[in-house]
Amino acid sequence: MAEQKEILEDENKIDTVIADDISFKGSMKFKNSLKIKGSFEGKIETDGQLIIGREAKVSADIRASEVNISGVFSGKIKALKKIDLFKKSKSNGDLVTPELNIESGSIFNGTCIMEDKD
């Protein structure tokens, strides 16, 4: 729970933030951390961390090291380290990850395949 507060409250530790008034469609590739507060539709590839904020709406195919979801997500995620679904998040789709944390109060509809960490 302390980890979630840090992610939500200290955006200075996040390399890039897409603000809540931005709607974006397309493909994104980046190396470090990104937080989406607005809406995104498309494809995301990163070796870093992706944070889907509380007000965010994301529909995407995602490949990342780590994904934290507090908002609304639909699509596919392949995470090399872990996926966190925080309280009040809504996720619909397919997840592939070695570690999945689902906080009480989140909604997840879809499939999950657990793989060994690389």
C-alpha positions in Angstrom: 0.0 0.0 0.0 2.9 2.4 0.7 4.2 1.7 -2.8 0.9 2.8 -4.3 0.9 6.2 -2.4 4.5 6.8 -3.7 3.4 6.1 -7.3 0.3 8.3 -7.0 1.8 11.2 -5.0 5.4 11.6 -6.1 5.5 12.2 -9.8 9.0 13.8 -9.5 10.3 10.2 -9.5 8.6 9.4 -12.8 10.5 10.3 -16.0 7.4 11.3 -18.1 3.8 12.0 -17.3 1.0 12.2 -19.8 -1.4 14.7 -18.3 -5.1 14.0 -17.7 -6.2 16.4 -20.4 -4.3 14.5 -23.1 -5.8 11.9 -25.4 -3.2 10.0 -27.5 -3.4 7.3 -30.2 -0.5 5.5 -31.7 2.7 3.7 -30.6 5.1 4.6 -27.8 8.6 3.2 -27.1 10.6 4.4 -24.1 13.3 3.1 -21.7 12.4 4.5 -18.2 9.1 5.2 -16.4 5.9 6.7 -17.8 2.7 7.6 -16.1 -0.5 8.0 -18.1 -3.2 10.2 -16.5 -5.2 10.8 -19.7 -6.3 8.4 -22.3 -4.2 6.3 -24.7 -5.0 3.8 -27.4 -2.4 1.8 -29.3 0.8 0.0 -28.5 3.4 0.5 -25.7 6.9 -1.0 -25.5 9.3 -0.3 -22.7 12.1 -1.8 -20.6 10.9 0.4 -17.7 7.8 0.9 -15.7 4.3 1.9 -17.0 1.9 3.5 -14.5 -1.8 3.8 -15.5 -3.1 6.5 -13.2 -6.4 6.6 -11.3 -8.3 8.7 -14.0 -6.6 7.1 -17.0 -8.3 5.0 -19.7 -5.9 2.8 -21.7 -6.7 0.4 -24.5 -3.4 -1.1 -25.7 -1.0 -4.0 -26.3 1.7 -3.5 -23.8 5.2 -5.0 -23.3 6.9 -3.6 -20.2 9.1 -4.6 -17.3 6.5 -3.6 -14.7 2.9 -2.3 -15.0 0.9 -0.6 -12.3 -2.8 -0.1 -12.9 -5.0 2.2 -10.9 -7.4 3.3 -13.7 -9.2 1.5 -16.5 -7.3 -0.8 -18.9 -8.3 -3.1 -21.7 -6.0 -5.1 -24.0 -3.0 -7.3 -23.5 0.0 -6.9 -21.2 3.3 -8.9 -21.2 5.3 -7.8 -18.1 8.8 -9.2 -17.5 8.7 -8.5 -13.7 5.2 -7.9 -12.4 1.7 -6.4 -12.8 -0.1 -4.6 -9.9 -3.8 -4.0 -10.1 -4.7 -1.4 -7.4 -7.9 -0.8 -5.6 -10.7 0.6 -7.8 -8.9 -0.3 -11.0 -10.8 -2.0 -13.9 -8.9 -4.4 -16.2 -10.2 -6.4 -19.1 -7.8 -8.4 -21.1 -5.0 -10.9 -21.2 -2.0 -10.7 -18.8 1.3 -12.6 -19.0 3.7 -12.0 -16.1 5.8 -13.9 -13.5 4.1 -11.9 -10.6 0.6 -10.6 -10.3 -0.7 -8.5 -7.3 -4.4 -7.9 -7.2 -5.5 -5.5 -4.5 -8.9 -6.0 -2.9 -11.5 -3.8 -4.6 -10.0 -4.0 -8.1 -11.9 -5.7 -11.0 -10.1 -8.1 -13.4 -11.8 -9.9 -16.2 -9.6 -11.9 -18.6 -6.9 -14.5 -18.6 -3.5 -14.6 -16.8 -0.5 -16.7 -17.7 2.2 -16.9 -15.0 5.7 -17.3 -16.4 9.1 -17.7 -14.7 11.1 -14.5 -14.3 13.8 -14.3 -17.0 
